[in-house]
Structure formats: structure tokens, C-alpha cells
């Protein structure tokens, strides 16, 4: 009887350990899946950082929509291409401080510096809300505030 109890205890203990292990693996997997769009955004931004604008544009849907709140709205990849040509006189310097991913959305905050026509950098804070569609950047709502 003691041997049977000991055997049952060992089985229950092994089941508990396996359950904890499985839960831990599921959390890792879920975290990986949940950050998929954030990874896409980081990879796309790396092309901007290097001045590889056409490579960056390949991450956008054809009908992408960018809303710079209180300033302008860009409709379509060609409008974004023109915006980059007009405003990215050299690759911007930026860092993403935080990213929060929920479903098809990634909210990113950080700092960005853009070179102006005088060759000096203008510095801004940003909060971008991205909507993804099948792994592509479909829509942006950007809140950009100049640092003073």
C-alpha cells in the first residue's frame, strides 16, 4: 500500500511539474506571437535608419493611410514615398522607447530627430499607433510634438 501511495504521489508530482513546464512554454509562445507585429515594425524601421526607403516601403500596404494628427494625412504608398523624399533629407535619428502590441495594433513611443534644410536637426517626441493588415503596415496615427 505504501509503495502504491508513493507511486501515485510521484505520478502526481510529475504531472504537476509537466503542467508548470507546459504553462511556461505556452507563455513564451504567446509572448512571441503577441510581439510579431512589433518585430515587423522594428525591422521596417531599421531600413529607414539606414536610408533604405524603398525596402521600408515594401512593409506598407498599397493603400496605407498615415494621419499626422493636426497636420496632414497621407493616402497610399506613393504619398508616403513623396513624404519621405520631402522630409527625410537624411535618414532620421530615432529610438523607440516602448511598444505595446494588442491584436493588429502596435503603439510605439519614442524620440525622432529630422535634419532640416539648414542642416540642423529638429527634435520631436512621438507616439505612433500602427494598424497591421496581414503583416504589413496599413495605417498610422502619429502624434508628434516638437521638443523645446
Number of C-alpha atoms within 10 A of each C-alpha: 6 7 8 9 10 11 12 12 12 12 12 12 12 12 12 12 12 12 12 12 12 12 12 12 12 12 12 12 11 11 11 11 12 16 17 15 25 22 12 16 21 13 13 21 20 15 17 22 16 13 16 14 19 11 14 19 20 13 19 21 18 15 15 21 22 22 17 15 12 9 9 8 16 19 14 17 20 14 16 18 15 12 12 16 12 9 14 17 14 16 18 19 15 18 16 15 11 10 17 14 16 12 12 18 18 21 18 20 19 16 18 20 19 19 17 13 9 6 10 10 14 14 19 17 16 20 19 20 21 24 21 22 15 9 15 21 27 21 23 22 17 21 17 20 13 12 11 6
